[in-house]
Amino acid sequence: MGGRHASNLTYLVAAADVTAIMDVDSARANEIAARCGGAQIYTDAEQLIAAPEVEAVVIAAPNRFHAELTRECIAAGKPVLCEKPLATGGDEAAEVVDAEVSGGRRLVQVGLMRQYDPAHIAVKRVSDNGAQGKALVFRSVHINSSDGWAPSLDDVITGSLIHDIHSARWMMGDEIVGVHTSHIPFSSDRPDSARYVMVQLQFASGALGGLECNADAGYGYEIEVSITGETGVVHSSPLQSPVVRHSNASGQWVEEDWLQRFSAAYINEAQAWVQSVLDGEAAGPSAWDGYVSILVADACIASGRESRPVAVSLPEKPSIYG
Ligand SMILES: NC(=O)c1ccc[n+]([C@@H]2O[C@H](COP(=O)([O-])OP(=O)(O)OC[C@H]3O[C@@H](n4cnc5c(N)ncnc54)[C@H](O)[C@@H]3O)[C@@H](O)[C@H]2O)c1
């Protein structure tokens, strides 16, 4: 993911240069720095964050480093685009929010990039126009191909469904107040694994939602999203690719992974982030959104483990988040 961000910022985003790279894998750092026109390589993340030639930072290290590195960027007063999830749990995410609030201004954008995907934006725009009446039900279906990896329930929820959790809040303009998770494991000797996960959502307004993730569909990568209103439904187009008829068959190509499906969203996200850095004010999914998505994800995991509905209660939103 870091390599994709570096390439997008170098070649596809005006007004951005990748000046520095840090990766504990030096071969990987060298490869990406060379691709970005010879960026300076650092072996220490703190030094990179403090470097004068670094005006803003993208964090795409493994999840367990996100919160600490984001707090270091806040302490250095540098805007940061941190990949999802913002942290590995609610307490750690709250520390990031507290650090940003103490500084008095938003510096953090979280890589919940569905907000920059044309298909999601189109569904939200139609739903917000209200032609199909008040929104009653949000649905998202997330299809992954796992390449033989049997992810745990935690992995599916914090790695994949966290995007759908954010879509639900953002597209409905509503908060999730309760969840109920069910899942099918890959095998009976690995009950913690999750081949298929279904989450039922309860929104504060009384609306309902359903999130599904097939962790091992075996045919490609797909995301479907829909909002049902009182008098109609808005649904994303199932596939963007052209229809090909050949040999008495008709078919469409399905994307292989998120890098293909969301290629435009990642570029739009990077462009919007750089513009917010130039404007001097962070925009897009905030540290608060990152925090709330983790609180909901934690509730989904607890619900799945304990086979019961779990309520989500949110602390008061600090004023810097609007
Ligand atoms: N927004 C999205 O759609 C999306 C998609 C994929 C991944 N991600 C996120 O991006 C992050 C990276 O995922 P990935 O699939 O690229 O993983 P990856 O394992 O392919 O890459 C992680 C990189 O981080 C490096 N690394 C390890 N420890 C480090 C440290 N302490 N400091 C700096 N670098 C370190 C590794 O050497 C590796 O090159 C994850 O947090 C993941 O959730 C987001």
The ligand as an SDF file (V2000), in Angstrom:
LIG
                    3D

 44 48  0  0  0  0  0  0  0  0999 V2000
   -6.7910    1.5500    2.4610 N   0  0  0  0  0  0  0  0  0  0  0  0
   -6.7040    0.3700    1.9080 C   0  0  0  0  0  0  0  0  0  0  0  0
   -7.4980    0.0280    1.0360 O   0  0  0  0  0  0  0  0  0  0  0  0
   -5.5900   -0.5640    2.2970 C   0  0  0  0  0  0  0  0  0  0  0  0
   -5.2810   -1.6690    1.4980 C   0  0  0  0  0  0  0  0  0  0  0  0
   -4.2210   -2.4830    1.8770 C   0  0  0  0  0  0  0  0  0  0  0  0
   -3.5140   -2.2090    3.0380 C   0  0  0  0  0  0  0  0  0  0  0  0
   -3.8560   -1.1390    3.8070 N   0  0  0  0  0  0  0  0  0  0  0  0
   -3.1320   -0.8320    5.0520 C   0  0  0  0  0  0  0  0  0  0  0  0
   -1.7870   -0.4960    4.7200 O   0  0  0  0  0  0  0  0  0  0  0  0
   -0.9120   -0.9800    5.7260 C   0  0  0  0  0  0  0  0  0  0  0  0
    0.1790   -1.8250    5.0620 C   0  0  0  0  0  0  0  0  0  0  0  0
   -0.4500   -2.9260    4.4490 O   0  0  0  0  0  0  0  0  0  0  0  0
    0.2890   -3.7060    3.2680 P   0  0  0  0  0  0  0  0  0  0  0  0
   -0.7080   -4.6420    2.7070 O   0  0  0  0  0  0  0  0  0  0  0  0
    0.9880   -2.7470    2.3700 O   0  0  0  0  0  0  0  0  0  0  0  0
    1.3620   -4.5390    4.1080 O   0  0  0  0  0  0  0  0  0  0  0  0
    2.8110   -5.0460    3.6570 P   0  0  0  0  0  0  0  0  0  0  0  0
    3.2070   -6.0480    4.6660 O   0  0  0  0  0  0  0  0  0  0  0  0
    2.7920   -5.4090    2.2110 O   0  0  0  0  0  0  0  0  0  0  0  0
    3.7240   -3.7500    3.8000 O   0  0  0  0  0  0  0  0  0  0  0  0
    4.0890   -3.2280    5.0480 C   0  0  0  0  0  0  0  0  0  0  0  0
    5.4740   -2.6130    4.9000 C   0  0  0  0  0  0  0  0  0  0  0  0
    5.8100   -2.0180    6.1580 O   0  0  0  0  0  0  0  0  0  0  0  0
    7.1710   -2.3400    6.4400 C   0  0  0  0  0  0  0  0  0  0  0  0
    7.3880   -2.2190    7.8880 N   0  0  0  0  0  0  0  0  0  0  0  0
    7.3210   -3.1830    8.8380 C   0  0  0  0  0  0  0  0  0  0  0  0
    7.5860   -2.6520   10.0430 N   0  0  0  0  0  0  0  0  0  0  0  0
    7.8130   -1.3370    9.8520 C   0  0  0  0  0  0  0  0  0  0  0  0
    8.1470   -0.2600   10.7130 C   0  0  0  0  0  0  0  0  0  0  0  0
    8.2670   -0.4410   12.0340 N   0  0  0  0  0  0  0  0  0  0  0  0
    8.3460    0.9590   10.1740 N   0  0  0  0  0  0  0  0  0  0  0  0
    8.2060    1.1350    8.8350 C   0  0  0  0  0  0  0  0  0  0  0  0
    7.8950    0.1780    7.9660 N   0  0  0  0  0  0  0  0  0  0  0  0
    7.7080   -1.0620    8.4750 C   0  0  0  0  0  0  0  0  0  0  0  0
    7.3530   -3.7300    5.8720 C   0  0  0  0  0  0  0  0  0  0  0  0
    8.7380   -4.0260    5.6650 O   0  0  0  0  0  0  0  0  0  0  0  0
    6.5660   -3.6530    4.5750 C   0  0  0  0  0  0  0  0  0  0  0  0
    7.3440   -3.1840    3.4740 O   0  0  0  0  0  0  0  0  0  0  0  0
   -1.7550   -1.7720    6.7160 C   0  0  0  0  0  0  0  0  0  0  0  0
   -1.9960   -0.9620    7.8320 O   0  0  0  0  0  0  0  0  0  0  0  0
   -3.0580   -2.0350    5.9770 C   0  0  0  0  0  0  0  0  0  0  0  0
   -4.1880   -2.0590    6.8310 O   0  0  0  0  0  0  0  0  0  0  0  0
   -4.8650   -0.3130    3.4480 C   0  0  0  0  0  0  0  0  0  0  0  0
  1  2  1  0
  2  3  2  0
  2  4  1  0
  4  5  1  0
  4 44  2  0
  5  6  2  0
  6  7  1  0
  7  8  2  0
  8  9  1  0
  8 44  1  0
  9 10  1  0
  9 42  1  0
 10 11  1  0
 11 12  1  0
 11 40  1  0
 12 13  1  0
 13 14  1  0
 14 15  2  0
 14 16  1  0
 14 17  1  0
 17 18  1  0
 18 19  2  0
 18 20  1  0
 18 21  1  0
 21 22  1  0
 22 23  1  0
 23 24  1  0
 23 38  1  0
 24 25  1  0
 25 26  1  0
 25 36  1  0
 26 27  1  0
 26 35  1  0
 27 28  2  0
 28 29  1  0
 29 30  1  0
 29 35  2  0
 30 31  1  0
 30 32  2  0
 32 33  1  0
 33 34  2  0
 34 35  1  0
 36 37  1  0
 36 38  1  0
 38 39  1  0
 40 41  1  0
 40 42  1  0
 42 43  1  0
M  CHG  2   8   1  16  -1
M  END
$$$$
